[in-house]
Amino acid sequence: MLIRTLSALECTKLLTANRVGRLACAKDGQPYVVPLYYTHSDAHLYAFSMPGKKIEWMRANPLVSIQVDEHGQGRGWRSVVVDGRYEELPDRIGHKLQRDHAWSVLSKHTDWWEPGALKPVIPPASDTAPHVFFRILIEQVSGREASE
């Protein structure tokens, strides 16, 4: 097996071509990892969620990492890790352009809202629960590829 480092352009292409990653955040020294549906635009990963543990934790500590991977032929794979900063895009004056941009890039994908809007809660979450648009500012990116 041969392992090589991906270039910044290859990392960007992998982030753009995929929609699901693993978000890692931490609070009070405890890590937490959860799947995240996202879209890549400019130097950000944009996402949407209902309030919950990941939003609470990212508000407390905005430093996060996201890992995205693809499986290749045989045992081959490619993986990218983003180190970044959580930035909430509230529905308030001063955030309209960024929030509209998030809506625009997310809505290019079918059912973009569904993974972030549904919760395994019984009874169902209230229709008035505030949804959260956010982005991750990509501060550092690195990647590897394995091939046979």
N, C-alpha and C positions, 0 to 999 in steps of 0.2 A: 504494500500500500504506500502510495506517495502522498504526502501532505504538503500543500503550498499555501502561501499567504495570498489572499485576494487583494487586488488593487482597490483604491477608493471608488473608481468607476464601477468595478465589478460588484462591490458591496452595494452601491446605489442601485444598480440594475436588479439585484436580488431583492432589495427592499421594495422596489417599485413593482416587481412582478408578483409579489405575494401579498396576502391579505391577513394572515394570522401569524401572530408571534406570541412569545411568552414574556409577559411584563413582570419584572422583579422590582419590588419596592421594600422598604424596611421602616419599621417604627419601633422605638425603644429597644433597638438591637435585635429585633426578631425579623427575619426575612419572610417575604410572602411572594409567591409566584402564581400567576393566573394567566389563562389564555386571553389574548386581546385581538379583536378585529380592528384593523387600522387601514389607512391609506397614506401613501408617501407623496409629499409635495414640497417643493423647495427644500429647505433644511429641517423639515418637521415630519413627524408622524402624527396624523390626525385621528381622533377616535371620539366615541360617544358612549355614554354609560348612564345608568341610573345611579343615584347615591348608594353607597355601600362601602365595604371594607377597603377596596383599592382606592376609591376617591378619598375616603377619610385618611388613609395612610399617606397618599401622595400630597394631600394638603398639609399634613404634619411634617413630611420630609419630601421635598420635590425632586430629590436626586433618585433617578431610576435607571434601570437597564432593560433593554428589550432584546430578545434573541429570536432570530428567524432562521429557518433552515429548509433545505430541499434535499430530497433523496435522489441520488444519481443511479447509474447503472451498477449492478452488483452491490458491492458494499460501499459504493461511492456516495458522497454527500458534500453539501456546501452549507456553511453556517456564517451568519453575521451577528455581531453583538454591537448594539448601540448603547452608549452611555449618554444620558441626557437629563433634561430638566423638565418636569411637569409644569405646564402653563394652562390654567383654567381659562376658558373663554365664556365668561358669564354674559347673560342677556342684559347688559347694561351699557350705557353711554361710555365710549372709549374702547369698546371691544367689538363694535358692530362689524367693522371690516374684516377682522380676523375670524369672527364667528360666521359671517357670510361666506368667507373663503372655505372654512371647515365644512360647512353645509354643502357648498358647491363640489368640493373634491370627494367628499364621502358619498354624496347622492349619485355619483356616476356609476356606482355599483348597485346591483340588484339587492334589495332587502338589507341595505347597509345598516339600517336602524335596529333590526331585529335582535342581533346578539347583545347589544347594549341595553335594549329596552325591556327585555324579558328577564324575570327573576324567578327562581324556584321557591316562591313564597305562597303559602296557603293561609288565608285567602289571598287572592291576587292583590298586587300593589295598587294603590289608589291611582286613578287617572290623573290626579293633580300632582303626583310626585314630580319634583323638578328634575328634568333630564340635564345632563352635564356634557357639554362639548369641551374637549381639551386637546392639547397638542403636546408632543414631546419635542423639545428643541434638541436636535442632534448635536451634541458637543464633541463626540468622538465616535468613530466607527472602525471596526476591524473585522476581518473575515478569514476563514480558512476553507480549503477544499481538499477532500480526500478522493483519490482515484486509485483503481487497481492497475 
